[in-house]
Amino acid sequence: MNRIFISYRSADGSKDASRLAEDLGRVFGDEHVFLDRQDLRGGSSWRAEIAGTLDHRPGALFRITPDFAGARHPDGRLRIADADDPVRCEIQAAVDAGATLMPLLIDGTPMPAADSLPEALRGITEMHALPLRTDDWVRVDFPRLVADLE
């Protein structure tokens, strides 16, 4: 099985990204789940490690939170508009590698409007996104995600 890659904006998604990685690890095995802060080795290039993981065409889960597309620099510029924004780079690398992209709408966050994203990322707005809600995690949303990954 290909690895499962979890992408998130650290400003508002790191806690639940860890929970998601732990739960997926229990189902598929920890060795099949990639979460940067658990899997990056000290001294390694995080960009190279992530690119290497995405080159194996994993299921790439993109956690859509309010800061996913809305995070801003202190001067007001959108972070996702920067060519070197980590979240943007992860999505682009996943697209370039032919990975299966699965947007996850976290706790009711809507999918960003296509015109609010850089042109290269607009395709994710046309992908069927799964909800992942705290209140329905165990009973509904997580089992559905597992079924789709299988």
C-alpha positions as a Markdown table, in Angstrom:
| # | Residue | x | y | z |
|---|---|---|---|---|
| 1 | Met | 0.0 | 0.0 | 0.0 |
| 2 | Asn | 1.2 | 3.5 | -0.7 |
| 3 | Arg | 1.8 | 5.8 | 2.2 |
| 4 | Ile | -0.8 | 8.2 | 3.4 |
| 5 | Phe | 0.5 | 11.8 | 3.4 |
| 6 | Ile | -1.1 | 14.4 | 5.7 |
| 7 | Ser | -0.8 | 18.0 | 4.8 |
| 8 | Tyr | -1.9 | 20.8 | 7.1 |
| 9 | Arg | -1.4 | 24.4 | 8.0 |
| 10 | Ser | 0.5 | 24.4 | 11.3 |
| 11 | Ala | -1.2 | 27.7 | 12.4 |
| 12 | Asp | -4.5 | 26.0 | 13.0 |
| 13 | Gly | -4.2 | 22.3 | 12.3 |
| 14 | Ser | -1.3 | 20.6 | 14.0 |
| 15 | Lys | -3.1 | 19.1 | 16.9 |
| 16 | Asp | -5.8 | 17.4 | 14.8 |
| 17 | Ala | -3.2 | 16.4 | 12.2 |
| 18 | Ser | -1.5 | 14.4 | 14.9 |
| 19 | Arg | -4.7 | 12.8 | 16.0 |
| 20 | Leu | -5.5 | 11.9 | 12.4 |
| 21 | Ala | -2.0 | 10.4 | 11.9 |
| 22 | Glu | -2.3 | 8.3 | 15.1 |
| 23 | Asp | -5.8 | 7.0 | 14.2 |
| 24 | Leu | -4.7 | 6.2 | 10.6 |
| 25 | Gly | -1.6 | 4.5 | 12.0 |
| 26 | Arg | -3.7 | 2.2 | 14.1 |
| 27 | Val | -5.6 | 1.1 | 11.0 |
| 28 | Phe | -2.9 | 1.0 | 8.3 |
| 29 | Gly | 0.3 | 0.8 | 10.4 |
| 30 | Asp | 2.4 | 3.8 | 11.5 |
| 31 | Glu | 4.9 | 3.1 | 8.7 |
| 32 | His | 2.2 | 3.9 | 6.1 |
| 33 | Val | 1.3 | 7.3 | 7.5 |
| 34 | Phe | 3.5 | 10.4 | 6.9 |
| 35 | Leu | 3.2 | 13.4 | 9.1 |
| 36 | Asp | 6.1 | 15.8 | 8.9 |
| 37 | Arg | 6.8 | 16.3 | 12.6 |
| 38 | Gln | 6.7 | 12.6 | 13.2 |
| 39 | Asp | 8.6 | 11.4 | 10.2 |
| 40 | Leu | 11.2 | 14.0 | 9.2 |
| 41 | Arg | 14.7 | 13.1 | 10.4 |
| 42 | Gly | 16.9 | 15.7 | 12.1 |
| 43 | Gly | 19.2 | 17.5 | 9.7 |
| 44 | Ser | 17.2 | 16.4 | 6.6 |
| 45 | Ser | 15.8 | 18.8 | 4.0 |
| 46 | Trp | 12.0 | 18.9 | 4.8 |
| 47 | Arg | 11.3 | 19.8 | 1.1 |
| 48 | Ala | 13.3 | 16.8 | -0.2 |
| 49 | Glu | 11.8 | 14.4 | 2.3 |
| 50 | Ile | 8.2 | 15.5 | 1.5 |
| 51 | Ala | 9.0 | 15.4 | -2.3 |
| 52 | Gly | 10.4 | 11.9 | -1.9 |
| 53 | Thr | 7.3 | 10.8 | 0.0 |
| 54 | Leu | 5.0 | 12.3 | -2.6 |
| 55 | Asp | 6.9 | 10.8 | -5.5 |
| 56 | His | 5.6 | 7.4 | -4.3 |
| 57 | Arg | 2.1 | 8.6 | -5.1 |
| 58 | Pro | 0.5 | 8.2 | -1.7 |
| 59 | Gly | -3.0 | 9.2 | -0.8 |
| 60 | Ala | -2.5 | 12.9 | 0.0 |
| 61 | Leu | -4.9 | 14.2 | 2.6 |
| 62 | Phe | -5.2 | 18.0 | 2.6 |
| 63 | Arg | -6.8 | 19.3 | 5.8 |
| 64 | Ile | -8.9 | 22.4 | 4.8 |
| 65 | Thr | -9.0 | 24.7 | 7.8 |
| 66 | Pro | -9.7 | 28.4 | 7.9 |
| 67 | Asp | -6.0 | 29.1 | 7.7 |
| 68 | Phe | -5.4 | 26.6 | 4.8 |
| 69 | Ala | -6.0 | 29.4 | 2.2 |
| 70 | Gly | -6.6 | 32.3 | 4.6 |
| 71 | Ala | -3.3 | 32.5 | 6.5 |
| 72 | Arg | -1.6 | 35.8 | 6.0 |
| 73 | His | 1.8 | 37.3 | 6.4 |
| 74 | Pro | 2.2 | 40.3 | 8.8 |
| 75 | Asp | 1.9 | 42.6 | 5.8 |
| 76 | Gly | -1.4 | 41.1 | 4.8 |
| 77 | Arg | -0.3 | 39.0 | 1.8 |
| 78 | Leu | -1.8 | 35.5 | 1.6 |
| 79 | Arg | 0.7 | 32.8 | 2.4 |
| 80 | Ile | -0.7 | 30.4 | -0.1 |
| 81 | Ala | 0.0 | 33.0 | -2.9 |
| 82 | Asp | 3.8 | 32.6 | -2.2 |
| 83 | Ala | 5.5 | 30.1 | -4.5 |
| 84 | Asp | 7.5 | 28.8 | -1.5 |
| 85 | Asp | 4.6 | 28.4 | 0.9 |
| 86 | Pro | 4.9 | 24.9 | 2.4 |
| 87 | Val | 1.2 | 24.0 | 2.0 |
| 88 | Arg | 1.2 | 25.2 | -1.6 |
| 89 | Cys | 4.5 | 23.3 | -2.3 |
| 90 | Glu | 3.0 | 20.1 | -0.9 |
| 91 | Ile | -0.2 | 20.3 | -3.0 |
| 92 | Gln | 1.9 | 21.1 | -6.1 |
| 93 | Ala | 4.3 | 18.2 | -5.4 |
| 94 | Ala | 1.3 | 15.8 | -4.9 |
| 95 | Val | -0.3 | 16.9 | -8.2 |
| 96 | Asp | 3.0 | 16.7 | -10.1 |
| 97 | Ala | 3.6 | 13.2 | -8.7 |
| 98 | Gly | 0.2 | 11.9 | -9.7 |
| 99 | Ala | -0.8 | 11.3 | -6.0 |
| 100 | Thr | -4.5 | 10.8 | -5.1 |
| 101 | Leu | -5.6 | 14.0 | -3.5 |
| 102 | Met | -8.3 | 14.0 | -0.9 |
| 103 | Pro | -9.4 | 17.3 | 0.6 |
| 104 | Leu | -10.8 | 17.1 | 4.1 |
| 105 | Leu | -13.1 | 19.8 | 5.3 |
| 106 | Ile | -12.3 | 20.2 | 9.0 |
| 107 | Asp | -15.2 | 21.0 | 11.3 |
| 108 | Gly | -17.4 | 22.7 | 8.7 |
| 109 | Thr | -14.7 | 24.7 | 7.0 |
| 110 | Pro | -15.9 | 25.3 | 3.4 |
| 111 | Met | -13.8 | 24.6 | 0.4 |
| 112 | Pro | -12.0 | 27.8 | -0.6 |
| 113 | Ala | -13.3 | 29.5 | -3.8 |
| 114 | Ala | -11.2 | 28.5 | -6.8 |
| 115 | Asp | -10.4 | 32.2 | -7.6 |
| 116 | Ser | -8.9 | 32.6 | -4.1 |
| 117 | Leu | -6.2 | 30.0 | -4.8 |
| 118 | Pro | -3.2 | 30.2 | -7.1 |
| 119 | Glu | -4.1 | 28.9 | -10.6 |
| 120 | Ala | -2.0 | 25.8 | -10.2 |
| 121 | Leu | -4.0 | 24.7 | -7.1 |
| 122 | Arg | -7.5 | 25.5 | -8.3 |
| 123 | Gly | -8.2 | 21.9 | -9.3 |
| 124 | Ile | -8.5 | 20.8 | -5.7 |
| 125 | Thr | -11.8 | 22.8 | -5.5 |
| 126 | Glu | -13.3 | 20.3 | -8.0 |
| 127 | Met | -12.4 | 17.2 | -6.0 |
| 128 | His | -14.9 | 15.6 | -3.8 |
| 129 | Ala | -14.0 | 16.6 | -0.2 |
| 130 | Leu | -14.8 | 14.6 | 2.8 |
| 131 | Pro | -16.0 | 16.2 | 6.1 |
| 132 | Leu | -13.9 | 15.5 | 9.1 |
| 133 | Arg | -15.7 | 16.8 | 12.2 |
| 134 | Thr | -14.8 | 16.5 | 15.8 |
| 135 | Asp | -18.3 | 15.5 | 16.8 |
| 136 | Asp | -18.7 | 12.9 | 14.1 |
| 137 | Trp | -15.1 | 11.7 | 14.0 |
| 138 | Val | -15.5 | 8.2 | 15.5 |
| 139 | Arg | -19.0 | 7.4 | 14.4 |
| 140 | Val | -19.2 | 8.7 | 10.8 |
| 141 | Asp | -16.3 | 10.7 | 9.3 |
| 142 | Phe | -13.2 | 8.7 | 10.2 |
| 143 | Pro | -14.7 | 5.3 | 9.1 |
| 144 | Arg | -15.7 | 6.9 | 5.8 |
| 145 | Leu | -12.2 | 8.2 | 5.3 |
| 146 | Val | -10.7 | 4.8 | 6.0 |
| 147 | Ala | -13.1 | 3.1 | 3.6 |
| 148 | Asp | -12.2 | 5.6 | 0.8 |
| 149 | Leu | -8.4 | 5.1 | 1.5 |
| 150 | Glu | -8.8 | 1.3 | 1.4 |
